[in-house]
């Protein structure tokens, strides 16, 4: 079915397509088009359910009023919630958001960038995969505004919004130590990107500060692409092999969820048989019995900062990199209270 065009609106309004274009692009006053004509055109456009062709608009104005948002996994509660905040914030500026998930796969991330470039998005908010730095540098070189989120490349200047991953993990581990736990494991990912490295370092340093010798046997790294059964099998094998283990820190919320399932399938009781803390909050953690202690990220603040920085770059580009590191909250719940 053919879409409604500017010519269709012009024909019904009895004006030229150029006049319709000026009105729909917010230039009625600039072009001295009367309020009466402007309102008539807008009413007809609404009645016909006219939707502008963003690519065509981009060719005319240099802006499509769209931004690209690339996350690791839109199905993950953290990224899904953050995407909604970004969408709401972008809408305040009249921008629409195009989404994509990388599944932590660099080739998939490159493909998403190609799609977004074809769609002529005005700017990008990106959760980068490990080897995406060259593609991002190329976009920067082409003058495209980019803000990285959740992680960044230490060797590459960029705008970014992240949280204090090191301190968050340190505080979570310190909390377990203060509760009397002494053999504390961590389940993390195989990723060597900055956010996961910081979380592991925070865990190690908190143990060291408490006089507890770090034990590599208490560190389990799992790849992103395991399925549910794979995660559960690996976590169960790790927990049962670690004799005397009394607490575990899961470095992401999805690992925390698999961890709860694995612990329950072993017949252990969280909070009495083993203490549990997870990085990132989730509804499951709040509703689980006992509720799960977590390091909560300020999702609204992250999203607001991402969009604010991007909009500033779209309107007035600068060489000064805005690099925001937000604090985290440790939400203490029964899962980590030693009994």
N, C-alpha and C positions, 0 to 999 in steps of 0.2 A: 504494500500500500504506500502510495506516494505521500510524503510528509507535507505539512503546510509550509509554504514559503513566504518570504517577504512580499513577493509579487501578489500572492493571494490576498494578503492583508491590505496592500495598497489598492487593489481593485475594489474591495468592499468599502474602504475608507474614502475612495475617490481622490487619492493623493499619489504622489510618485513613490516608487520603491525607495528612493534616496531619503525622502522624508520619514518613511517608516523606519529605515535603518538608523537615522539620527535619534529618533524617539526611543527605540528599543535599546540603543546603546548609551542612553542617558545624556544625549547631547541636545535635547530639545531647546533648553534655554540658551545654550551657546549659539545655536543656529536660529534663534528667534522664532521658534515654532510656538504658536499660541497654545495656551493650556487646553482650550476647547479641542483643538485638533489632536494634541498629545493624548488627552484622556480618551478620545474616540478611538485612536489607534490602539492604545493599551487595552481598551474594552474588547475590541474585535480580536486582538491577539489572544486574550484570555478565553474568549468564547470559542475560538478555533483551536485552542490548546496548542498554540505555537511553541515549539522548542527550538532554540537557536542551534545551528550547526557549529559546534565548538571549533572544529578544524577550520571552517570558513572564517569564523570570527577571528581566529588566531592569525590567519593570513592578512586580514584587514587591519587588525589592531596591534598585532604582535603579542597578544595575551589571550589565552583560552579560558582563564579564570578556573583552571583546574590545577591540582597538585597531586603528585604521585606519592603514595605511601607504601613502602616495602617493609614488611615485617618478617620475622622468622616463621611464625605459625599463627595464622589468624584464628585458628580453633583454640589456641591456648588462651586461658582466661586473662592473663596479663596483657597480651597483645590485643585481644578482642576488646577489652575494656578501654585500653589506651587508644585504639583506633576510633572508638565512639567519641572519646573526648576530643581527639583531633578533628573528627568530622564536625562536631558541634562548634568548636572554636573557629574552624575554617569557614563555616557557614556565616559567622558573624561578619566576615570580611567579603562575603559574596563568592566564596570559592567552594567548588565541589572536590571530592576526594576519590581518586582511583586507587584500588587496593591490589596487593599481591603478596603471596607468601613464598619464601625461598626454600623452606624445609631445610635450612642450613646448607643448601647446595649452591655452590658458586655459579655453576653453569645455568641453573634455573634463575638465579639472581641476574645474571647477564641478559638472559632472555626477557625478563621482566623490564629491565632498563630499556631494551630495544623497543618493546611495546609502548612504554611510556614516552619515549622519545618520538615515536611515530604519532602518538596522540598529542604531541606538542604541549605537554604539561609545563606550567610556568616555573615550577620548583619541585624539589624532592625532599621527603623525609625518609631516611633509610636506616634500617637495622642491617649493617653490612655483614656479609659472610667473610670468611677468612681472607680470601684472595681477591677482594673486590676493589682494592685501593686504586689500581690503575684506571679502572673504568670511572671511578669517582673523580679522580684527578682530571680525566679527559672532560668530564661534564663541567668541572670547575673551570678548566681552561676555556671552555666554550661560553663561559659567563652564566651558567645556570646556578641559581641559588640552591644550596644543599645543606640540610641539617642532619647530622647523624644522631641516632638515639640508641640507648641501651649499651652501646659500645662504640669505640672509635679506634683509629690507628695512631698509636703514639708518635710514629715517624712522619705523619702527614698532617699539616695544618688544616683544620676544619672547624666549622661550627658544630657543637654537639651539646646534647642534654643527657646526662647520665646520673646515676645515684652513687653514693659513697659505698661501693661494694665491699671494699676492704673493711671499713669500720662496721658495716652491717654484719659481716661474717664474724668479725672479731667480737662484737657485742653478743652475738648469739652463742658463740662458743664460751665466752666468759660467763654468760648466764648459766650455762650447763655446769661449768666448773664450780661456780658459786653455790649451785644447788647440791653439790657433793658428788657429782659424777666424775669419774677419774679415767675411765677407758672410753673415750669419745671418738666415734668414727665419723667420716664424712663420705657421702655419696655425691659425686659431682659428674661432670661431663668430660669427654676427651678433648673438648675445645681448648685451644691455647690462646684464645682471644682475651683481651685485657680484662673484661668483666669477670670471667671465670678464674683467671689467674689471680685477680685481686681477692676473690672470695676464698680461694684455697690458701693464699698467703695470710689472710686475716685469721682463718682457722688455725693455721700453724703457729702464728705469732701469739695468739691468745693462749694456746697450750704452753708455749715456751715461757710466757710471762707468769704462768701459774706453776712453773717448775715441772711440767709434765713433758717427758721426752717424746718428740714426734716419732710416730711409728708408721712407716710406709704401708704396712699390712692393714692399717686402719683407713686407708684412702682407696676408694673404689671409683674408677672413672668409667663411665658408660657412653657409648656412641649415641648420637641423636636418633639414628634411623632404626633402632630396635623396635619391634612391635611389643604390645602389652605383655604377651607371654614371655618374650625375651627379657624385658625389664624385670618382671617378677622373678624369673628363674635366677637371673644374675644377682639381684638384691638378696634373695633368700640364701643362695650359696655363700655370699659374702658375709651376711649376718651370722649364719651358723658356723662359719669357719673362724670367726673372730671370738675366740674363747674369752669369757669374762667381760664381754662388751656390755656396757650399761647405758649408753646413749648414742644417738646418731643425728647428725646434722645433714639434711638434704639441701643441696645447693640451688635447686630450682623447684617451683611448685609442682611441675609434672612428675619430677622424681619423688617429691614428697607424697603425692597421691599414690604412685606405684609402691612407695615404701609402706604406706598404711596398709595397702592390700596385701603386700608380702608378709608384713608382721602379723597380720590377723590370720593369714593362711598357715603360719607357723604355730598358731595357738598361743602366741605371746600377748600380754596385756600392756598396751601403751600407757605409760605413766607409772606402772609398778614394776613390770619386767624390764622395760626399756624406756628411757627418756627420748623424746622426739622434738626437734625443731626444724622448721623449713624456711628457706628463703622464698619470699613472695607469699602474699596471702591468697586465700581462695575460699569460696563459700563452703566447700567441703571441710576445710580446716575449722571453720567456725561452728559448723553443725555436727561434726564428728563427736562421738563420746568416747573418751574425753576430748575436748577441743584442743586443737594443735597450736602450740606456740609458733609464731612466725616473725620474720623480718619483713615488714610491710613497706612497699614502695608507694610514694605519693603520686598516684596515677594522674590525678587532675592537674597537679603542679607540673608534672612532666609534659603532659599534652599542651597545657597553656603556654609553657616556655617554648616548646617546639614550634608551635604556630606563630607565636609572637616574633621569634627570631626570624623565621622564614618570611613573614610579611614585611619585616623591616628590610630584609635583603631584597625582596621583590620591589620595594618602593625606593630604597636608597642603599644600594650595595656598598659594602665597606670591606677594607682589607683587615680590619680588626676582628679577629676570631672571637666569637662569643661562646665561651665554654662554661656550661653550667653543671655544677655537681651538687645534687640535692641530698639532704640528710634522710635517714630512714628511721622508722619506729619499730622497736621491739615490742610486739604484743604478746604478753605473757599469759598463757593458758595452762590448764591442768596437765597437758602432755609432758611438760618439762619440770614439774614440781616434784622433787624427790620425796618418796614416801618411805 
